[in-house]
């Protein structure tokens, strides 16, 4: 039984070299607290891709799930 609302995230595939796993990067624009300068921050997620259908450069949506391996706890929608 799943509880709570799962957040859907959207990002670009930066690697598809692993079997059934893709690496998705999400870029966000943040503001420095003291200097108020904007800078780009990148967060990478390992996402489960059962059919290996997504390739480098694709835009994908993924959602959090129970841990699949040590690093993977997201799956593609």
Secondary structure, DSSP 4 states (H G I P E B T S, - for coil): ---SPPPEEEEEEEE--STTEEEEEEEEEEE-TTT--EEEEEEEEEEE-TT----TT-EEEEEE-S-SSSS--EEE-
